[in-house]
Amino acid sequence: MLPYTNIKIHAVVLSAVLALAHTAAFVLMLSRTGLDLQHLEVLNNAAWACRGAHEMAIRARVLDSFLADSWYVPGLRVFKGPRDERLREQFEDLLATTEEFKHRHHGVYLGVGELRRLDTKYGLRSIWDAPELDVTLFYDIYSPSDGLPDDDGAASLNITDRVTVKMGLWDLGNLYVTKALDVYQQGLLLSERGVNFTAWSSYRFMRANGVTAVFPAYLRALDALVEITAGELKAGYVQQLGILLAEGCVLSLLAALYMWYVAGKIPVGLTRGLALMSITLEAEDEEEEDDGWLRRHATVGDHRGSAPGAPNDGVDGGGKDKDKAGGGKGEGAGSAGGGAWSSIRFHFRKSTDGDASNRGQSFSGLGPVGTRGRVWGLITRWLRGNKVAPATGRRNLVPSRYMPLMLVLPVLGWALLLIAVSVAGEQMMHGMDASVATFNIVHTFVIRFHRALYYTLELCSATSWAAIDAFKSILSVELERLKTEYTVMLFGNKNDPALVADNHFRLVHTGVLFGGETKPAQLIYHYRGCLAEPDECQPEDSPFYSATVNGLDVLVRQSYGHMESLIVQQPAAISLNSSDFEYVWATSETDMEGGLNLLVQTYYGDVQNRLRREQRLQIALFSVIWIWVMWYLFLQLRPLLARCRRESKRMAELLCQLPNEVDVETLVARAIGGAAAAAAQQQLDKQAAGGRSSGPTKVRRRSIQFFS
């Protein structure tokens, strides 16, 4: 096999290995990033489902107020206007919220787009499947669809019975949806027939289990999902680091060393190739030139270079020289040069030409190197190698590093690009576990605010002092937890060492303010304008206007104040006509909810974009590797090998024209072959001792025999 064909095969195989290795790494990283996005979507669905359960409970509680006629305040924002119109809107909101909850609930358990079982880590699947939740079921003693007894006492009272059972979150959520749809479908009809809506079994199920049983189970599921997602992100980070070390460092370095080794083996193969190459001499080239022509035209320069027309070092310019030792025999070639050639460079010129640079035929390996300054000389001496070293009076062929470098530098360039892109990807993925935990805290804060809103509604709707005291205690606890969630959401868990030990806050290191994104801080503190839908914004003459146009933080803290005021008020002062409740109700589901939705979407988008940027980075790098392979094989390797083939042919042609007295075999073998050349020289010495001829006889079609 010819040497250049051999190196081409090695280069193609090596490029294929690099491309296939990166393809495997690309598939691995892309699947890992896709899995992380799926986990993030499941976490987002679970949070929205938990929030939806509270919104369904709020809608049902408002319907109870409408249908039971226990209270009706036209001045309240949600109740103003015709009663029938407001009632219809509440039913429509209940249906929309229920359908959204059903979609999210099923998406968490069954998967989105394709069926997928929940993970068993951190007890996630057992939360959904195992019957561990206490659920209260209610049954109507008399079926509302069959009508009520004819006595007056039962006309306004629907008697129910209750029982406590064990369920998993999956069954509880589905039953919760069923009861909510029942309320939507029959609530108004049964109320008009005289059924007590407050005592109706479907409504009582929603009121008893919506915020008390669904929320704790979903909170545990959210914490488990955070742990799983954070663990997968950490595993992806470690995987990316491993790919960087394996592919970017180890594999690329081995590939570069291998190409250097293969390119360095060319001279030996080249020698064999030249031995088999036959050159047909043209008619005008058949006459044999004398030795003077050889010394005039085959100039070999030293490392200082030779000017055009300058006398050659140790070469007689006239007449025929009978001394073969100075004419290029093995003794004049010097000792074998260390290392391997990529090819050989001869400078061929005619003595009558004044400009050697225009006529020179360049072959990388042997030839003069001009003096271009001390520094440049050192660089070129290392890169291309000095062609002649006359320190001892002998001339040595020195290896050229041009071809190995041309084959190795692209591999090293690819390695540097891979390392740079991998480091950039690691920087994007660094701290993603904390970002996911913070995202969960943002959602939990929104959920807890809806819980506080629900219990504020219960407190102001209570009809007895005992109920007021009970709801005061519950609202006080929920408000403190809401404040804790808000503080951790903003600043992380560093302010309170006790929070670090809590699994819910353990991974929240920075919060939304110092997590690397500026949008949350802008929304919370610097936003100017209405956060609600345009048709729901407070008018400028509203007493709540200034609190709704100065960022989310002002809204949150203003809500704190009004809820705390309700907690400390006397029971007689607490009602739906209270100014504190009016503020909470007027701003919570408009401005506050609009701001919280924007915060969730902003932070969710930031976390998603980091993962998607990593995906785009991997796709771009995958495209680059195949472009690099095509460039390396067709624009780098092919021209280089074509040039080397031309040089080989010219070299063989030049050597064929040398006189038979010139011992070319020994010259090249000792300059290239190393140990093999030494063995070849020993063989030549034995042949010379036996009186054999020093070279082949002159023929028109001459074959050059080299030893390697």
C-alpha positions as CSV (number, residue, x, y, z in Angstrom):
1,M,0.0,0.0,0.0
2,L,1.4,3.4,-0.9
3,P,2.3,5.6,2.1
4,Y,-0.1,8.4,1.2
5,T,-2.9,6.0,0.7
6,N,-2.1,4.5,4.0
7,I,-2.2,7.9,5.8
8,K,-5.4,8.8,4.1
9,I,-7.0,5.6,5.4
10,H,-5.7,6.4,8.9
11,A,-7.0,10.0,8.7
12,V,-10.4,8.9,7.5
13,V,-10.7,6.3,10.2
14,L,-9.6,8.7,12.9
15,S,-12.0,11.4,11.7
16,A,-14.8,8.8,11.8
17,V,-13.9,7.8,15.3
18,L,-13.9,11.4,16.5
19,A,-17.2,12.1,14.7
20,L,-18.9,8.9,16.1
21,A,-17.6,9.6,19.6
22,H,-19.0,13.1,19.5
23,T,-22.3,11.8,18.0
24,A,-22.6,9.5,21.0
25,A,-21.9,12.3,23.4
26,F,-24.3,14.6,21.5
27,V,-27.1,12.0,21.8
28,L,-26.4,11.5,25.4
29,M,-26.3,15.2,26.3
30,L,-29.4,16.0,24.2
31,S,-31.4,13.2,25.8
32,R,-30.2,14.3,29.2
33,T,-31.3,17.9,28.6
34,G,-34.6,16.8,27.2
35,L,-35.1,14.7,30.4
36,D,-34.3,17.8,32.5
37,L,-36.9,19.8,30.6
38,Q,-39.5,17.0,31.2
39,H,-38.8,17.0,34.9
40,L,-39.1,20.8,35.0
41,E,-42.4,20.6,33.1
42,V,-43.7,18.0,35.6
43,L,-42.7,20.2,38.5
44,N,-44.5,23.2,36.9
45,N,-47.7,21.1,36.3
46,A,-47.7,19.9,39.9
47,A,-47.4,23.5,41.2
48,W,-50.2,24.8,38.9
49,A,-52.4,21.8,39.9
50,C,-51.9,22.6,43.6
51,R,-52.7,26.2,43.0
52,G,-55.8,25.2,40.9
53,A,-57.1,23.1,43.8
54,H,-57.2,26.3,46.0
55,E,-58.8,28.3,43.2
56,M,-61.5,25.7,42.9
57,A,-62.1,25.9,46.7
58,I,-62.3,29.7,46.5
59,R,-64.9,29.5,43.6
60,A,-67.0,27.0,45.5
61,R,-66.9,29.1,48.6
62,V,-68.1,32.2,46.7
63,L,-70.9,30.1,45.1
64,D,-72.0,29.0,48.6
65,S,-72.3,32.7,49.5
66,F,-74.4,33.4,46.4
67,L,-76.7,30.4,46.5
68,A,-77.2,30.3,50.3
69,D,-78.0,34.0,50.4
70,S,-76.1,34.2,53.7
71,W,-74.5,37.3,52.5
72,Y,-74.5,39.5,49.5
73,V,-72.6,42.7,49.2
74,P,-73.2,44.6,46.0
75,G,-70.2,46.9,46.6
76,L,-67.7,44.1,46.5
77,R,-65.8,44.0,43.2
78,V,-66.6,40.4,42.4
79,F,-70.3,40.7,43.4
80,K,-71.2,44.1,42.0
81,G,-73.7,44.2,39.2
82,P,-76.7,41.9,38.6
83,R,-76.6,38.9,40.8
84,D,-77.4,36.4,38.0
85,E,-74.6,37.7,35.9
86,R,-72.1,37.5,38.7
87,L,-73.3,34.0,39.5
88,R,-72.9,32.8,36.0
89,E,-69.3,34.1,35.9
90,Q,-68.5,32.2,39.1
91,F,-69.8,29.0,37.6
92,E,-67.8,29.6,34.4
93,D,-64.6,30.3,36.4
94,L,-65.2,27.1,38.4
95,L,-65.5,25.1,35.2
96,A,-62.3,26.6,33.7
97,T,-60.4,26.1,36.9
98,T,-61.5,22.5,37.2
99,E,-60.5,21.7,33.6
100,E,-57.1,23.3,34.1
101,F,-56.6,21.3,37.4
102,K,-57.6,18.1,35.6
103,H,-55.2,18.7,32.8
104,R,-52.3,19.5,35.2
105,H,-53.1,16.6,37.6
106,H,-53.2,14.1,34.8
107,G,-50.1,15.5,33.2
108,V,-48.1,15.0,36.4
109,Y,-49.2,11.4,36.9
110,L,-49.5,10.1,33.3
111,G,-47.0,12.3,31.6
112,V,-47.4,15.0,28.9
113,G,-47.4,13.8,25.3
114,E,-46.6,10.2,26.2
115,L,-47.4,7.8,29.0
116,R,-44.7,7.8,31.7
117,R,-44.7,6.4,35.2
118,L,-43.7,8.6,38.1
119,D,-40.3,8.0,39.6
120,T,-40.0,6.1,42.8
121,K,-37.3,8.2,44.3
122,Y,-38.1,10.2,47.5
123,G,-41.4,8.4,47.8
124,L,-43.0,10.3,44.9
125,R,-44.9,7.4,43.5
126,S,-46.2,6.3,46.9
127,I,-47.6,9.8,47.5
128,W,-49.8,9.3,44.4
129,D,-50.6,5.6,44.7
130,A,-50.4,4.5,48.3
131,P,-53.6,5.1,50.3
132,E,-52.0,7.3,53.0
133,L,-54.2,10.5,52.9
134,D,-57.2,10.9,55.2
135,V,-60.1,11.9,53.0
136,T,-63.6,12.8,54.3
137,L,-66.5,11.6,52.2
138,F,-70.0,13.0,52.5
139,Y,-73.3,11.2,51.5
140,D,-76.8,12.7,51.1
141,I,-79.4,10.9,53.1
142,Y,-81.9,11.9,50.6
143,S,-80.9,12.1,46.9
144,P,-81.3,15.7,45.7
145,S,-82.4,14.4,42.3
146,D,-85.3,12.6,43.8
147,G,-86.6,15.6,45.6
148,L,-87.0,16.2,49.3
149,P,-89.6,15.1,51.8
150,D,-92.7,17.2,51.9
151,D,-92.3,18.4,55.5
152,D,-91.3,22.0,55.9
153,G,-88.2,21.2,58.1
154,A,-86.5,19.3,55.3
155,A,-87.3,21.8,52.6
156,S,-84.3,24.0,53.6
157,L,-82.0,21.3,55.0
158,N,-80.3,18.5,53.1
159,I,-79.1,15.9,55.7
160,T,-75.7,14.3,55.0
161,D,-73.5,11.7,56.5
162,R,-69.7,11.5,56.5
163,V,-67.0,8.8,56.6
164,T,-63.2,9.0,56.6
165,V,-61.3,6.8,54.1
166,K,-57.6,6.4,52.9
167,M,-56.7,7.5,49.4
168,G,-53.6,8.3,47.3
169,L,-53.2,11.7,45.7
170,W,-54.1,10.3,42.3
171,D,-57.5,9.1,43.4
172,L,-58.1,12.1,45.6
173,G,-57.5,14.5,42.8
174,N,-59.8,12.7,40.4
175,L,-62.5,12.6,43.0
176,Y,-62.0,16.3,43.6
177,V,-62.5,17.0,39.9
178,T,-65.6,14.8,39.9
179,K,-67.2,16.7,42.8
180,A,-66.3,20.1,41.3
181,L,-67.9,19.2,38.0
182,D,-71.0,18.0,39.9
183,V,-71.2,21.4,41.7
184,Y,-70.9,23.2,38.3
185,Q,-73.5,21.0,36.7
186,Q,-76.2,20.8,39.4
187,G,-75.4,23.5,41.9
188,L,-77.7,26.2,40.6
189,L,-80.5,23.7,39.7
190,L,-80.5,22.1,43.2
191,S,-80.4,25.5,44.9
192,E,-83.4,26.6,43.0
193,R,-85.2,23.5,44.0
194,G,-84.6,24.3,47.7
195,V,-81.6,22.2,48.5
196,N,-79.3,23.7,51.0
197,F,-76.1,24.3,49.0
198,T,-73.9,24.6,52.1
199,A,-74.9,21.1,53.3
200,W,-74.8,19.5,49.9
201,S,-72.4,16.5,49.9
202,S,-70.4,17.6,46.7
203,Y,-69.8,21.1,48.0
204,R,-68.9,19.8,51.5
205,F,-66.4,17.4,50.0
206,M,-64.7,20.3,48.2
207,R,-64.7,22.5,51.3
208,A,-63.4,19.7,53.6
209,N,-60.6,18.3,51.3
210,G,-59.6,21.0,48.9
211,V,-57.2,23.0,51.0
212,T,-56.7,20.5,53.9
213,A,-56.0,17.1,52.1
214,V,-55.0,18.0,48.5
215,F,-52.4,20.7,49.5
216,P,-50.3,18.7,52.0
217,A,-50.0,15.8,49.5
218,Y,-49.1,18.1,46.6
219,L,-46.5,19.9,48.8
220,R,-44.8,16.6,49.5
221,A,-44.9,15.8,45.8
222,L,-43.4,19.2,44.9
223,D,-40.5,18.7,47.3
224,A,-39.9,15.2,45.9
225,L,-40.0,16.5,42.3
226,V,-37.5,19.2,43.2
227,E,-35.1,16.7,44.7
228,I,-35.4,14.4,41.6
229,T,-35.0,17.3,39.2
230,A,-32.1,18.8,41.1
231,G,-30.4,15.3,41.2
232,E,-30.9,14.8,37.4
233,L,-29.4,18.3,36.8
234,K,-26.4,17.5,39.0
235,A,-26.0,14.1,37.2
236,G,-26.1,16.0,33.8
237,Y,-23.4,18.4,35.0
238,V,-21.1,15.5,36.1
239,Q,-21.9,13.8,32.8
240,Q,-20.9,16.9,30.8
241,L,-17.7,17.2,32.8
242,G,-16.9,13.5,32.1
243,I,-17.5,14.0,28.4
244,L,-15.2,17.1,28.5
245,L,-12.4,15.1,30.0
246,A,-12.9,11.9,27.9
247,E,-13.6,13.5,24.5
248,G,-12.1,16.9,24.8
249,C,-8.9,15.9,26.5
250,V,-8.1,12.2,26.4
251,L,-9.6,11.2,23.0
252,S,-8.5,14.4,21.2
253,L,-4.9,14.2,22.6
254,L,-4.6,10.5,21.6
255,A,-5.9,11.4,18.2
256,A,-3.4,14.1,17.8
257,L,-0.5,11.9,18.9
258,Y,-1.7,9.1,16.6
259,M,-1.8,11.4,13.6
260,W,1.7,12.7,14.5
261,Y,2.9,9.1,14.6
262,V,1.3,8.1,11.4
263,A,2.5,11.2,9.5
264,G,6.0,10.5,10.9
265,K,6.0,7.1,9.3
266,I,5.7,8.5,5.8
267,P,9.4,8.6,4.9
268,V,9.8,4.8,5.4
269,G,6.8,4.1,3.3
270,L,7.9,6.8,0.8
271,T,11.1,5.0,0.4
272,R,9.3,1.8,-0.5
273,G,7.0,3.7,-2.8
274,L,9.9,5.3,-4.7
275,A,11.6,1.9,-5.0
276,L,8.6,0.7,-7.0
277,M,8.1,3.9,-9.0
278,S,9.3,3.9,-12.6
279,I,10.0,7.2,-14.4
280,T,10.1,7.3,-18.2
281,L,12.8,9.7,-19.4
282,E,11.9,12.0,-22.2
283,A,14.0,11.9,-25.4
284,E,15.9,15.1,-24.5
285,D,16.7,13.8,-21.1
286,E,18.3,10.6,-22.3
287,E,21.8,12.0,-22.5
288,E,23.6,11.7,-19.3
289,E,24.7,14.8,-17.6
290,D,28.2,15.1,-16.1
291,D,28.9,15.5,-12.5
292,G,29.5,19.2,-12.9
293,W,25.8,19.6,-14.1
294,L,24.8,17.8,-10.9
295,R,26.8,20.2,-8.7
296,R,25.5,23.2,-10.6
297,H,21.8,22.3,-10.4
298,A,21.2,20.1,-7.4
299,T,22.2,22.7,-4.7
300,V,21.9,21.6,-1.1
301,G,22.0,24.6,1.3
302,D,22.9,24.7,4.9
303,H,20.9,26.2,7.8
304,R,22.3,29.7,7.0
305,G,20.9,29.6,3.5
306,S,22.6,30.2,0.1
307,A,22.1,33.3,-2.0
308,P,21.4,32.8,-5.6
309,G,24.6,32.3,-7.6
310,A,26.7,32.0,-4.5
311,P,29.4,29.3,-4.5
312,N,28.3,26.1,-2.9
313,D,29.8,25.0,0.3
314,G,32.4,22.4,-0.5
315,V,31.2,22.0,-4.1
316,D,33.4,22.6,-7.1
317,G,31.6,24.5,-9.8
318,G,33.7,23.4,-12.8
319,G,34.7,20.3,-14.6
320,K,34.1,16.7,-13.7
321,D,35.0,15.7,-10.2
322,K,36.3,12.2,-9.9
323,D,36.0,12.2,-6.1
324,K,32.8,10.4,-5.3
325,A,33.0,11.0,-1.6
326,G,32.1,14.7,-2.1
327,G,29.5,14.0,-4.7
328,G,26.8,12.6,-2.5
329,K,27.9,9.1,-1.5
330,G,27.0,7.6,1.9
331,E,30.1,9.0,3.6
332,G,29.1,12.5,2.5
333,A,25.5,12.1,3.8
334,G,26.5,12.1,7.4
335,S,24.8,10.2,10.2
336,A,21.1,9.5,10.1
337,G,18.8,12.3,11.3
338,G,16.6,11.7,14.3
339,G,12.8,11.5,13.9
340,A,10.7,11.1,10.8
341,W,10.3,13.1,7.7
342,S,6.9,14.1,6.5
343,S,8.5,14.5,3.0
344,I,11.7,15.7,1.4
345,R,12.5,19.1,-0.1
346,F,14.9,19.6,-3.0
347,H,15.6,23.0,-4.5
348,F,16.3,22.6,-8.2
349,R,17.6,25.4,-10.2
350,K,19.7,26.1,-13.3
351,S,22.9,28.0,-13.0
352,T,21.9,30.4,-15.8
353,D,18.8,31.6,-13.9
354,G,19.4,34.6,-11.7
355,D,16.3,34.1,-9.6
356,A,16.3,30.7,-7.9
357,S,13.0,31.4,-6.2
358,N,11.1,31.5,-9.5
359,R,12.6,28.3,-10.8
360,G,12.9,26.2,-7.6
361,Q,10.8,23.1,-7.2
362,S,9.9,23.0,-3.6
363,F,9.8,19.7,-1.7
364,S,9.3,19.8,2.1
365,G,12.3,18.3,3.9
366,L,15.6,19.2,2.1
367,G,16.5,22.6,0.9
368,P,17.9,25.9,2.1
369,V,16.1,28.0,4.6
370,G,16.8,31.8,4.2
371,T,17.9,34.0,7.1
372,R,14.9,36.1,8.2
373,G,16.1,37.2,11.6
374,R,17.2,35.3,14.6
375,V,13.7,34.6,16.1
376,W,12.1,33.7,12.8
377,G,15.0,31.4,12.0
378,L,14.5,29.6,15.3
379,I,10.8,29.2,14.6
380,T,11.2,27.9,11.0
381,R,14.1,25.7,12.1
382,W,11.8,23.9,14.6
383,L,8.8,23.9,12.2
384,R,10.5,22.8,9.0
385,G,13.8,21.5,10.3
386,N,17.3,22.6,9.0
387,K,17.9,20.9,5.8
388,V,21.7,20.7,6.1
389,A,23.9,20.7,9.2
390,P,27.5,21.2,8.1
391,A,29.1,21.5,11.6
392,T,31.1,18.4,11.0
393,G,31.8,18.9,7.3
394,R,29.0,16.4,6.5
395,R,25.5,17.2,5.4
396,N,22.6,15.6,7.2
397,L,18.9,15.5,6.1
398,V,16.8,16.8,9.0
399,P,13.2,15.8,9.5
400,S,10.5,18.3,8.5
401,R,7.5,18.8,10.7
402,Y,5.2,20.4,8.1
403,M,3.0,17.5,7.3
404,P,2.6,16.2,10.8
405,L,1.6,19.7,11.9
406,M,-0.8,20.2,9.1
407,L,-2.5,16.9,10.1
408,V,-2.3,17.4,13.9
409,L,-3.2,21.1,14.2
410,P,-6.8,20.7,13.0
411,V,-7.3,17.9,15.6
412,L,-5.9,20.1,18.3
413,G,-8.1,23.0,17.1
414,W,-11.2,20.7,17.4
415,A,-10.1,19.8,20.9
416,L,-9.8,23.4,21.9
417,L,-13.2,24.2,20.4
418,L,-14.8,21.3,22.2
419,I,-13.3,22.3,25.5
420,A,-14.4,25.9,25.1
421,V,-18.0,24.9,24.2
422,S,-18.1,22.4,27.0
423,V,-16.8,24.9,29.6
424,A,-19.5,27.4,28.4
425,G,-22.1,24.7,28.7
426,E,-21.0,23.9,32.2
427,Q,-21.2,27.5,33.2
428,M,-24.8,27.6,32.0
429,M,-25.7,24.5,33.9
430,H,-23.9,25.4,37.0
431,G,-26.3,26.2,39.9
432,M,-29.3,24.8,38.0
433,D,-30.3,22.7,41.0
434,A,-30.6,25.9,43.1
435,S,-32.6,27.6,40.3
436,V,-35.1,24.8,40.2
437,A,-35.5,24.8,44.0
438,T,-36.1,28.6,43.8
439,F,-38.6,28.1,41.1
440,N,-40.5,25.7,43.4
441,I,-40.4,28.3,46.1
442,V,-41.9,30.9,43.7
443,H,-44.8,28.5,43.0
444,T,-45.2,27.6,46.7
445,F,-45.5,31.3,47.6
446,V,-48.2,31.8,45.0
447,I,-50.0,28.7,46.4
448,R,-49.7,29.9,50.0
449,F,-51.1,33.3,49.0
450,H,-54.2,31.6,47.6
451,R,-54.5,29.7,50.9
452,A,-54.3,33.0,52.8
453,L,-56.9,34.4,50.5
454,Y,-59.2,31.4,51.1
455,Y,-58.9,31.6,54.8
456,T,-59.5,35.3,54.8
457,L,-62.7,34.6,52.9
458,E,-63.7,32.0,55.4
459,L,-62.9,34.3,58.3
460,C,-65.0,37.2,57.0
461,S,-67.8,34.8,56.0
462,A,-68.0,33.1,59.4
463,T,-71.4,33.4,61.1
464,S,-70.3,32.5,64.7
465,W,-67.6,33.8,67.1
466,A,-66.3,30.2,67.5
467,A,-65.8,29.9,63.8
468,I,-64.2,33.4,63.7
469,D,-61.7,32.5,66.4
470,A,-60.8,29.2,64.7
471,F,-60.2,30.8,61.3
472,K,-58.2,33.6,63.0
473,S,-55.8,30.9,64.3
474,I,-55.5,29.2,60.9
475,L,-55.0,32.5,59.0
476,S,-52.3,33.6,61.5
477,V,-50.3,30.4,60.9
478,E,-50.8,30.6,57.1
479,L,-49.7,34.2,57.1
480,E,-46.4,33.4,58.9
481,R,-45.7,30.6,56.5
482,L,-46.5,33.0,53.6
483,K,-44.0,35.5,55.0
484,T,-41.3,32.8,55.3
485,E,-41.9,31.7,51.7
486,Y,-41.6,35.3,50.5
487,T,-38.3,35.9,52.3
488,V,-36.7,32.7,51.1
489,M,-38.0,33.4,47.6
490,L,-36.2,36.7,47.6
491,F,-33.0,36.0,49.4
492,G,-32.6,32.3,49.8
493,N,-32.1,30.3,53.0
494,K,-28.9,31.9,54.2
495,N,-30.7,34.4,56.5
496,D,-32.1,31.7,58.7
497,P,-29.9,28.6,59.6
498,A,-32.9,26.7,60.7
499,L,-34.3,26.8,57.1
500,V,-31.2,25.0,55.8
501,A,-32.2,21.8,57.6
502,D,-35.7,22.0,56.1
503,N,-36.0,19.9,53.0
504,H,-38.4,22.4,51.5
505,F,-35.8,25.2,51.7
506,R,-32.5,23.2,51.7
507,L,-31.6,23.8,48.0
508,V,-32.7,27.4,47.8
509,H,-29.3,29.1,48.1
510,T,-29.7,32.5,46.3
511,G,-33.4,33.3,45.7
512,V,-34.8,35.2,42.7
513,L,-33.0,38.5,43.5
514,F,-29.4,37.2,43.3
515,G,-29.8,34.1,41.1
516,G,-28.3,35.8,38.0
517,E,-31.4,37.1,36.4
518,T,-32.5,40.8,36.6
519,K,-36.2,40.4,35.5
520,P,-37.5,39.2,38.9
521,A,-36.0,42.2,40.7
522,Q,-37.3,44.6,38.1
523,L,-40.8,43.1,38.6
524,I,-40.8,43.0,42.4
525,Y,-39.3,46.4,43.1
526,H,-39.0,48.6,40.1
527,Y,-42.1,47.9,38.0
528,R,-44.3,50.9,37.4
529,G,-47.8,50.2,36.1
530,C,-50.8,47.9,36.6
531,L,-50.0,44.2,36.9
532,A,-53.6,43.1,36.2
533,E,-55.4,42.7,32.9
534,P,-56.2,46.1,31.4
535,D,-59.9,45.8,32.1
536,E,-59.3,44.9,35.7
537,C,-56.8,47.6,36.7
538,Q,-57.8,49.9,39.6
539,P,-58.9,53.4,38.5
540,E,-56.8,56.3,39.5
541,D,-59.4,57.5,42.0
542,S,-59.4,54.1,43.7
543,P,-58.0,54.1,47.3
544,F,-55.9,51.1,46.3
545,Y,-54.5,52.6,43.1
546,S,-51.0,53.5,44.5
547,A,-50.5,50.1,46.0
548,T,-51.1,48.4,42.6
549,V,-48.8,50.5,40.4
550,N,-45.5,50.3,42.4
551,G,-44.3,46.8,41.9
552,L,-45.2,43.5,43.4
553,D,-43.5,44.0,46.7
554,V,-45.8,46.9,47.7
555,L,-48.8,44.7,46.9
556,V,-47.6,41.8,48.9
557,R,-46.7,43.9,52.0
558,Q,-50.0,45.8,51.8
559,S,-51.9,42.5,51.8
560,Y,-49.9,41.4,54.9
561,G,-51.0,44.5,56.7
562,H,-54.7,44.0,55.9
563,M,-54.7,40.3,56.8
564,E,-52.9,41.1,60.1
565,S,-55.5,43.7,60.8
566,L,-58.3,41.2,60.4
567,I,-56.6,38.8,62.8
568,V,-56.4,41.3,65.6
569,Q,-59.8,42.9,65.1
570,Q,-62.7,42.1,67.4
571,P,-65.1,39.4,66.1
572,A,-67.9,42.0,65.8
573,A,-65.8,44.1,63.4
574,I,-65.0,41.3,61.1
575,S,-67.3,41.0,58.1
576,L,-67.4,41.2,54.3
577,N,-68.0,44.9,54.6
578,S,-64.6,45.4,56.3
579,S,-62.3,47.7,54.4
580,D,-59.4,45.3,55.1
581,F,-61.3,42.5,53.4
582,E,-62.3,44.8,50.6
583,Y,-58.6,45.5,49.8
584,V,-57.7,41.9,49.9
585,W,-60.6,40.8,47.7
586,A,-60.3,43.7,45.2
587,T,-56.5,43.2,44.5
588,S,-55.8,39.5,45.1
589,E,-57.3,38.0,42.0
590,T,-56.5,40.9,39.8
591,D,-53.3,42.9,40.5
592,M,-51.7,40.4,42.9
593,E,-52.5,37.4,40.8
594,G,-51.4,39.2,37.6
595,G,-48.0,40.1,39.2
596,L,-47.5,36.6,40.6
597,N,-48.3,35.0,37.2
598,L,-45.8,37.3,35.6
599,L,-43.2,36.3,38.2
600,V,-43.8,32.6,37.7
601,Q,-43.7,32.9,33.9
602,T,-40.5,35.0,34.0
603,Y,-38.6,32.7,36.3
604,Y,-39.9,29.6,34.5
605,G,-38.8,31.0,31.2
606,D,-35.4,31.8,32.6
607,V,-34.8,28.3,33.8
608,Q,-36.2,26.8,30.6
609,N,-34.1,29.1,28.4
610,R,-30.9,28.0,30.2
611,L,-31.7,24.3,29.4
612,R,-32.7,25.2,25.8
613,R,-29.5,27.2,25.3
614,E,-27.6,24.2,26.3
615,Q,-29.5,22.2,23.8
616,R,-28.8,24.7,21.0
617,L,-25.2,24.7,22.0
618,Q,-24.9,21.0,21.7
619,I,-26.7,21.0,18.3
620,A,-24.4,23.7,17.0
621,L,-21.3,21.7,18.2
622,F,-22.7,18.6,16.6
623,S,-23.0,20.4,13.3
624,V,-19.5,21.8,13.6
625,I,-17.9,18.4,14.1
626,W,-19.3,17.1,10.8
627,I,-18.3,20.3,9.0
628,W,-14.9,19.9,10.5
629,V,-14.7,16.3,9.3
630,M,-15.6,17.3,5.7
631,W,-13.1,20.2,5.8
632,Y,-10.4,18.0,7.3
633,L,-10.8,15.3,4.7
634,F,-11.5,17.2,1.6
635,L,-9.9,20.7,2.1
636,Q,-7.0,19.8,4.3
637,L,-6.0,16.2,3.8
638,R,-6.6,15.8,0.0
639,P,-4.7,18.9,-1.1
640,L,-1.8,18.0,1.2
641,L,-1.6,14.4,0.0
642,A,-1.9,15.5,-3.6
643,R,1.0,17.9,-3.1
644,C,3.0,15.1,-1.5
645,R,2.3,12.8,-4.4
646,R,3.5,15.4,-6.9
647,E,6.7,15.9,-4.8
648,S,7.3,12.2,-4.7
649,K,7.1,12.0,-8.5
650,R,9.4,14.9,-8.9
651,M,11.8,13.5,-6.4
652,A,11.9,10.1,-8.2
653,E,12.4,11.9,-11.5
654,L,15.3,13.9,-10.1
655,L,16.9,10.8,-8.5
656,C,16.6,8.9,-11.8
657,Q,18.7,11.5,-13.5
658,L,21.6,11.3,-11.1
659,P,24.8,9.5,-12.4
660,N,25.2,5.9,-11.5
661,E,28.3,6.8,-9.5
662,V,26.1,8.7,-6.9
663,D,25.1,6.2,-4.2
664,V,21.5,7.5,-3.8
665,E,20.3,4.4,-2.0
666,T,22.8,4.9,0.9
667,L,22.2,8.6,1.0
668,V,18.4,8.4,1.5
669,A,18.5,5.3,3.6
670,R,21.0,6.7,6.1
671,A,19.2,10.0,6.3
672,I,15.8,8.5,6.9
673,G,15.8,4.9,7.9
674,G,17.5,5.1,11.3
675,A,18.1,1.6,12.5
676,A,16.9,0.2,9.2
677,A,19.4,2.3,7.4
678,A,22.2,1.0,9.5
679,A,21.2,-2.5,8.6
680,A,21.0,-1.5,5.0
681,Q,24.5,0.1,5.2
682,Q,25.9,-3.1,6.6
683,Q,24.4,-5.0,3.7
684,L,26.0,-2.5,1.3
685,D,29.4,-2.9,2.9
686,K,29.2,-6.6,2.5
687,Q,28.2,-6.2,-1.1
688,A,31.1,-3.8,-1.7
689,A,33.5,-6.2,0.0
690,G,32.4,-8.9,-2.4
691,G,33.2,-6.8,-5.3
692,R,29.7,-6.2,-6.5
693,S,28.8,-3.2,-8.6
694,S,28.0,0.1,-6.8
695,G,24.8,0.8,-8.8
696,P,22.6,-0.4,-11.6
697,T,23.6,0.2,-15.2
698,K,22.2,3.0,-17.1
699,V,18.9,2.3,-18.8
700,R,16.3,4.4,-20.5
701,R,13.6,3.3,-18.0
702,R,15.2,3.3,-14.6
703,S,13.9,2.0,-11.3
704,I,15.3,3.4,-8.1
705,Q,15.8,0.9,-5.3
706,F,15.8,2.2,-1.7
707,F,16.4,0.4,1.5
708,S,14.1,1.1,4.5
